[in-house]
Amino acid sequence: MASLISEGGAKWVRVMVFWKQLQPKSKNEWEKAKWEYLSNLMTTMRNHGLTIDLVVTEVPRWANNAPSTEVAAGYPPINMADWDQFISKLVQKLEEDEIKIGAWEIENEIDGNTRTGYREHPEKYVEMFTRAVPIIRNAQNIHEQDKAFIMPSGFFNIHYAKEDIIYWLNHLPKDYIAGLSFHTYGPDDAQILQYWNKFLTARNDAGLGNKPVWLTETNLNDQPKGYLDPEASQKLPKRIDAFLQNGAQKVFWYCESNGFWGAGILKIQNFSTVPHFVKNEAVFSAYQEMTGVAAKTPIKGDLNSDGEVNEIDRDILKSRYLTNDTIADIDLSGLVDATDYLILVSNFGESQ
């Protein structure tokens, strides 16, 4: 898979590390198998010349005591020492496995509607970010640059959570912020550029005008999909170029192959900004190479009576999510330095 992404012209890959997957039960347990899976993925990506943007996200329920009726990831940890321990452990593992990180994002979309705990107590995220940065900065031999490039959570809800975003931009320590991350979705370039410009205004008003902004998630659909139809695919170069012309330092295209899971551990997002989509058989060959899973694949949303993920035959998966009708070619050759754009978003673990 990494070779296909690299050959497609990618330079960066965005990988999400879910705290709740690596320490699902307590701070004293570390899911060795899941870490090895993630470590192998990142090592392979880096060996193929891809730089990693690492997103650390989703607090486990044991650490934040979120109400059972609420999404656990919507709450910050109660005891910040648990957070410190996790970040330290993650950094230690990266050092041990000699994995280099190009950029960090501390949490993801904390301004979302389900992130109740963060929005009710925004100061808690300020504390999380402030505590994580020195631990990451002080780590040895894990940074692609001379020092760590660290960004706060990717923000997206500028229309409905503007006041929360403004709070965070004004209260996060400025000297800890290397850049900012923003997400926006939808088919209307003019509308989403309005959201983008509102975010840039909030950045400038907070005295962060010198901080670069990466568009780390965008898509032509309101929600990420596992494909682009031919008409939408022709709009991709325009979308990327529009954001570059409006101040984005990097544009990360997000296209999730909904339900495409690897052994219930690794969620693979499709190859959406490759100048030409990888066709079905190549996708499955790469998937098999990376995961060792060939014949059957767990599919999110197909649960048995015990709430466990059923296994679905490869042919069914292929027909449901990766048919020729849903895969289109995209030509990015007209863009300046198109090789800097993200090809793949790989999420480790579940997002819910």
N, C-alpha and C positions, 0 to 999 in steps of 0.2 A: 504494500500500500504506500509506504513512504517513498519508494522509488517512483511510483506512478505520480504522486503528488509533486515530487521534485522535478520530474521530467515535464510535468505540465507547466512549470515555470514558477512554482511557489517559492517564497522565501521564509514565510512565517506560518506557524500553526498554533492555534489557540486551544489549550488543554485545560479542562476544569477539574480541579481536585476537590472532591466532596469530603469534608471532615466526617460527616455522618457515615460514610462508607469505610473510612480507614479506622475509625474508632467508634463503631456502632453501639457499643454497650457501656464502655467506661474509658477513662483516660489511661487505665492500666493495661488495656488490650490494644493490640495493633494487628490489623488484618494483613498478615504477611503475604498471602496469596494475591490479594488485591493490589497491594503495593508493588509486588513483583510484576504484575500485569501492567500497571501504569509505568513503572520504571523501564520495562522493556519497550513499551511504546515510545517513550520520550527518547530513550537511547537510540532506537531505530530512526526516529525522526531526525535527530541531530546528526547521526552518521550519514544521512542523506542530504546534509546541508541546510536543514530547516531550523529556524530559530523559534524558540518556544515562548509564547505569551502564556504564563501560568496564572490561572484564576483560582483562588482559594475561597471556597464558598460552603454554605449550608451546615449550620451548627446542628449537631445531633440533639435529639430530644432530652437525653439524660443531662446534657450540659446546660440547657436553658429552661427546662421545666415548662415548656410551652403547653398551653391548654390542649387537651385532647381534641377539642373541636377546631383548633387552629393548625395551620401548616407549621411544622416544627422549624423549618428554615426561616420562618418569619420573625424569629426572636434571637436576640444576641445572647451570649453566654451569661449565666448568673455570676459565676466565679471566673474572673479574668485570668486567674492563674491557670485554669484549664486551657484557655486559649493560648496563653504563653507556651504551655507545655506542648500543645499540638504544633504550633508554628516551629518551635525548637526541634521537635522530632522530625517534622517534614524537612527542615533545613539539613538536619543531620543525615537523613536518608539520601537527600540529593548529593551531599558531599561524599558519602560513602560510595554511591553509584556513579560518581563523577559526571553528573548531569548539569549542564550549563543552562541557565535561564536568561532569556533576553529581556523579558519584562514581566512584571507582576501586577495582578489586580487583586486587591483585598476586598473580597465579597463581590456580589453580583446582583444588580437591580434591587438594592435595599429600599428604593423608593416605590416599589410595586405595591399593588393593592393588597396582596396577601402578606406583606412584610409588616404586619401590625406592630410587633414589638419594636422594630427599628424606628418606625414613624412616631410611635408614642413616646419613645425615649431616644431621641436622636443623639443625645450625648454619649450613649453607650457605644455607638459605632465610632464616634470620635476617639473614644478610649481604645477600642479594638485596633483601629488603624495606627494610633500613636504608639501602642505597645508592640505591634507587629513589625513596624519599620526598622527599629534598631536591631532586632533579632535577625532580620533578613540582611540588613546592611553589614552586620558584623560577621556574617558567614564568609568562609574562605572558599575560593575556587568554584563558586557556583554561578558567577555572573559573566555574561558574554562581554560586557563592557568593564571598564575599570571599577565601576560601582553599580549598585543595583538601580534599575529603572522601575520605580514603584508608582502605581496609580491607585487611587481610591476605587471603590465600587463603580462599575458601569452604571450610569444613570440613564433613564429613558422617559420617565413620567413627568416631563417638564410642564405638561398642560394641567395635570391634576395634582401634582405633588411639588409644585414650584417652590412653595415656602420651605418644604423640607430640604430640597436640593440647595436652596440659598443658604439655609442654616449650615449644612455640611460644608459647603464651599467656603463659608466665612469662619468656621470654627476648626476645620482641620489645619494642622500646622503646615504652613506654606513651604517651609524648608524641607518637609518630608515628601512633598508631592513633586514627582518628576514630570508627570503628565496627567491628563484626564481622559476618561473613557465614556463614550455615549452610544446609545442604541436607538434606532428608529426604524419602523417598519411601515409598509404601505405602498400602494401603486402610484400615488400622486407625488411626484418629485417636488412640486411647488409647496405642497402642504408640509411634507417632512422637512424641507429646507427651512420652513418657518420655525419648526420645533428646534432644529439645529441652531438657527440664529438666536433663538431665545436662550438656548443653553450657553452660547458664546457670550451673550450679553450678561448672563448671570456670572459666568467666569470672570469677565472683565470687571464687573461691579465688585466682585470679591477680591480684587487685586491680584488675580491669577492670570492676567492677560499674557504673561510671558510663558505660560505653560502650554505645550502642544496638546491638541485633542485628537484622539484616535476614535474613529467610528468603528467600534469593535463588533457591532452586530447591525446588519441591515439586510433587508429583503424586500422584494417587490410585492409580497403578500402581507396581509395583516398578521398572519401567523407563519412561522417557519414551515416549509413544506420540503418533501424529499425530492422535488423536481422543479423545473421551470418549463412552462409551455413555450412553444417556439416564439410566440409573440412577445412574451415577457423576457425571453432570453435576449432579444434584440435591444431591450431597454437597459440591460446590465451595464454595458460600457458607458452609457449616458449617465446612469446613476453614480457610478464610481467617479467619473470625471467631474460631475456636478459638485460632489463633496470635496474633491481635491481642489477644485477652483474656489471653494468657499472655506478653505482653511483647514481641512482635515489633513493631518500628517500621514495617516494610514487609514485604509478602508478595508474592513474585514467583512467579507460576504458570508452570511449565515444561511445555510440551507440544510434543514434537518430532514434526514430520511426517517420519517415518523414510524416508529416501531422497529427500526433496524438495530437490533441489540446483539451484543456478543457475549454469550455465556452469562447474561444477566449482570455483567460487570461494566462493560465498556459500551457506551452509546456512540455510534459512529454517525457523524453528520456528513452528508453527501459531498461530492467533489464539485462544488458549485461555481468556483471561479476559475477552474481549469479552462484554458482557451478552448478546449474541446472536451465535452463530458467523457468520462471513462464509461465505456459501454458495459452492458450487463456482466458478461463473462469476466471481464477484467476486474470489475468490482468484486465479484465473488472470489476470484483467485486471490486478490489482495487481502480480502477479508479472511480467507482461509489461512493464508500465509501468516497473518498477524495473530490470529486467535487460536488456530489449530482446530477450529470448529468448522465442519464442512457440511454434514448432511442435514443437521437440524439446528434451528436458531430460535431462542426464546423471543417472543414478540410482546412488547409492552401493550397492555390493554386486553390481551387474551388470557384471562385468568380462570383457573379452575375453582371448584367450590371451596377450596381451602385458601383461596386468595393467592395462590402461587402461579407463576407464569408457566403457561403451557408451552410445549415445544411444537413448532410448526415446520413441516417439511420445507426444504429449500425451494422446491418448485412453487409451493404456495406463496412463500415469501417473494419469490421472483415475480410471480404474476401479480401480486398485490401492490408491490412498491417500486419495482424497477422494470417496468415494461418499456418497450421501445417507444411507445406513444408518449411516455413521460420524460424522455431524455432528449435534449436538444443540444445542438452545437452552439458554442458562443465564441465569437471572434473578438479578442481583446487586443489584437495587434495594433490597432490605431491609437492606443493609449500610451502615454509617456511612461516608460519604466513599469510596464504592467507586471513584471516579475515581483514587485514588492507587495502585491495584494495577496491577502490570505486565500488559501485554497480550501482548507478544511477546518472545521471546528470539531474537535473530538472531546466529548464529555465523558468523564470517568464516573461511573455509577449512575444513580437515578437523580433526576432533577425534582422529583416529588416524593 
